[in-house]
């Protein structure tokens, strides 16, 4: 996927537990986990807004875009 979600990094930086964030923004811990893993096909803007408000960040702190030409971290083949 070309969009990378860095929510786990932000949670670590802010020292916030996933279940606490999920409760604070009104989504299930399961849905927050899916979001952290990048297993979602869409993200509602009101959810993104709630994340940014709770984590005191900008959308760009949570999302990044990889171009097809950007190198991907892969282990070298043997």
ChimeraX commands (.cxc) that place a marker at each C-alpha (Angstrom):
marker #1 position 0.00,0.00,0.00 radius 0.5
marker #1 position 1.28,3.46,-0.83 radius 0.5
marker #1 position -0.11,5.03,2.36 radius 0.5
marker #1 position 1.74,4.17,5.56 radius 0.5
marker #1 position 0.06,4.68,8.93 radius 0.5
marker #1 position 2.49,5.57,11.71 radius 0.5
marker #1 position 0.01,5.60,14.57 radius 0.5
marker #1 position 2.07,3.10,16.57 radius 0.5
marker #1 position 5.05,5.47,16.50 radius 0.5
marker #1 position 2.90,8.35,17.75 radius 0.5
marker #1 position 1.45,6.22,20.55 radius 0.5
marker #1 position 4.96,5.31,21.67 radius 0.5
marker #1 position 6.11,8.93,21.56 radius 0.5
marker #1 position 3.07,10.10,23.52 radius 0.5
marker #1 position 3.24,7.12,25.93 radius 0.5
marker #1 position -0.44,6.36,25.39 radius 0.5
marker #1 position -1.92,2.86,25.41 radius 0.5
marker #1 position -4.01,1.81,22.43 radius 0.5
marker #1 position -7.02,0.90,24.56 radius 0.5
marker #1 position -6.93,4.32,26.26 radius 0.5
marker #1 position -6.78,6.11,22.90 radius 0.5
marker #1 position -9.60,3.99,21.49 radius 0.5
marker #1 position -11.80,4.83,24.46 radius 0.5
marker #1 position -10.92,8.54,24.28 radius 0.5
marker #1 position -11.87,8.86,20.61 radius 0.5
marker #1 position -14.85,6.52,20.69 radius 0.5
marker #1 position -13.77,3.58,18.56 radius 0.5
marker #1 position -13.26,-0.05,19.49 radius 0.5
marker #1 position -9.77,-1.27,20.41 radius 0.5
marker #1 position -10.10,-3.80,17.57 radius 0.5
marker #1 position -10.71,-1.07,14.99 radius 0.5
marker #1 position -7.81,0.97,16.35 radius 0.5
marker #1 position -5.60,-2.12,16.07 radius 0.5
marker #1 position -6.63,-2.60,12.44 radius 0.5
marker #1 position -5.81,1.06,11.79 radius 0.5
marker #1 position -2.39,0.74,13.44 radius 0.5
marker #1 position -1.62,-2.30,11.29 radius 0.5
marker #1 position -2.68,-0.52,8.10 radius 0.5
marker #1 position -5.39,-3.12,7.49 radius 0.5
marker #1 position -8.08,-0.55,6.69 radius 0.5
marker #1 position -9.20,0.63,3.26 radius 0.5
marker #1 position -10.59,3.93,4.47 radius 0.5
marker #1 position -10.32,6.34,7.35 radius 0.5
marker #1 position -13.13,8.70,8.24 radius 0.5
marker #1 position -12.07,12.31,8.51 radius 0.5
marker #1 position -13.83,12.67,11.86 radius 0.5
marker #1 position -11.78,9.72,13.18 radius 0.5
marker #1 position -8.59,11.33,11.85 radius 0.5
marker #1 position -9.64,14.60,13.48 radius 0.5
marker #1 position -10.25,12.84,16.81 radius 0.5
marker #1 position -6.86,11.12,16.61 radius 0.5
marker #1 position -5.10,14.41,15.89 radius 0.5
marker #1 position -6.91,16.21,18.71 radius 0.5
marker #1 position -6.19,13.47,21.24 radius 0.5
marker #1 position -2.55,13.02,20.21 radius 0.5
marker #1 position -1.94,16.75,19.64 radius 0.5
marker #1 position -0.54,16.18,16.15 radius 0.5
marker #1 position -1.17,16.84,12.47 radius 0.5
marker #1 position -2.51,14.28,9.95 radius 0.5
marker #1 position 0.93,14.16,8.35 radius 0.5
marker #1 position 2.34,12.91,11.64 radius 0.5
marker #1 position 0.12,9.83,11.33 radius 0.5
marker #1 position 0.15,9.23,7.58 radius 0.5
marker #1 position 2.84,9.17,4.93 radius 0.5
marker #1 position 2.89,8.33,1.25 radius 0.5
marker #1 position 5.41,6.03,-0.40 radius 0.5
marker #1 position 6.01,6.44,-4.08 radius 0.5
marker #1 position 6.45,3.30,-6.13 radius 0.5
marker #1 position 10.08,4.29,-6.72 radius 0.5
marker #1 position 10.82,4.68,-2.98 radius 0.5
marker #1 position 12.99,1.87,-1.64 radius 0.5
marker #1 position 11.27,-0.65,0.58 radius 0.5
marker #1 position 13.08,-2.13,3.57 radius 0.5
marker #1 position 13.63,-5.71,2.52 radius 0.5
marker #1 position 16.06,-8.32,3.72 radius 0.5
marker #1 position 18.67,-9.20,1.11 radius 0.5
marker #1 position 18.08,-12.47,-0.68 radius 0.5
marker #1 position 20.62,-15.20,-0.09 radius 0.5
marker link #1:1,2 radius 0.2
marker link #1:2,3 radius 0.2
marker link #1:3,4 radius 0.2
marker link #1:4,5 radius 0.2
marker link #1:5,6 radius 0.2
marker link #1:6,7 radius 0.2
marker link #1:7,8 radius 0.2
marker link #1:8,9 radius 0.2
marker link #1:9,10 radius 0.2
marker link #1:10,11 radius 0.2
marker link #1:11,12 radius 0.2
marker link #1:12,13 radius 0.2
marker link #1:13,14 radius 0.2
marker link #1:14,15 radius 0.2
marker link #1:15,16 radius 0.2
marker link #1:16,17 radius 0.2
marker link #1:17,18 radius 0.2
marker link #1:18,19 radius 0.2
marker link #1:19,20 radius 0.2
marker link #1:20,21 radius 0.2
marker link #1:21,22 radius 0.2
marker link #1:22,23 radius 0.2
marker link #1:23,24 radius 0.2
marker link #1:24,25 radius 0.2
marker link #1:25,26 radius 0.2
marker link #1:26,27 radius 0.2
marker link #1:27,28 radius 0.2
marker link #1:28,29 radius 0.2
marker link #1:29,30 radius 0.2
marker link #1:30,31 radius 0.2
marker link #1:31,32 radius 0.2
marker link #1:32,33 radius 0.2
marker link #1:33,34 radius 0.2
marker link #1:34,35 radius 0.2
marker link #1:35,36 radius 0.2
marker link #1:36,37 radius 0.2
marker link #1:37,38 radius 0.2
marker link #1:38,39 radius 0.2
marker link #1:39,40 radius 0.2
marker link #1:40,41 radius 0.2
marker link #1:41,42 radius 0.2
marker link #1:42,43 radius 0.2
marker link #1:43,44 radius 0.2
marker link #1:44,45 radius 0.2
marker link #1:45,46 radius 0.2
marker link #1:46,47 radius 0.2
marker link #1:47,48 radius 0.2
marker link #1:48,49 radius 0.2
marker link #1:49,50 radius 0.2
marker link #1:50,51 radius 0.2
marker link #1:51,52 radius 0.2
marker link #1:52,53 radius 0.2
marker link #1:53,54 radius 0.2
marker link #1:54,55 radius 0.2
marker link #1:55,56 radius 0.2
marker link #1:56,57 radius 0.2
marker link #1:57,58 radius 0.2
marker link #1:58,59 radius 0.2
marker link #1:59,60 radius 0.2
marker link #1:60,61 radius 0.2
marker link #1:61,62 radius 0.2
marker link #1:62,63 radius 0.2
marker link #1:63,64 radius 0.2
marker link #1:64,65 radius 0.2
marker link #1:65,66 radius 0.2
marker link #1:66,67 radius 0.2
marker link #1:67,68 radius 0.2
marker link #1:68,69 radius 0.2
marker link #1:69,70 radius 0.2
marker link #1:70,71 radius 0.2
marker link #1:71,72 radius 0.2
marker link #1:72,73 radius 0.2
marker link #1:73,74 radius 0.2
marker link #1:74,75 radius 0.2
marker link #1:75,76 radius 0.2
marker link #1:76,77 radius 0.2
marker link #1:77,78 radius 0.2
view
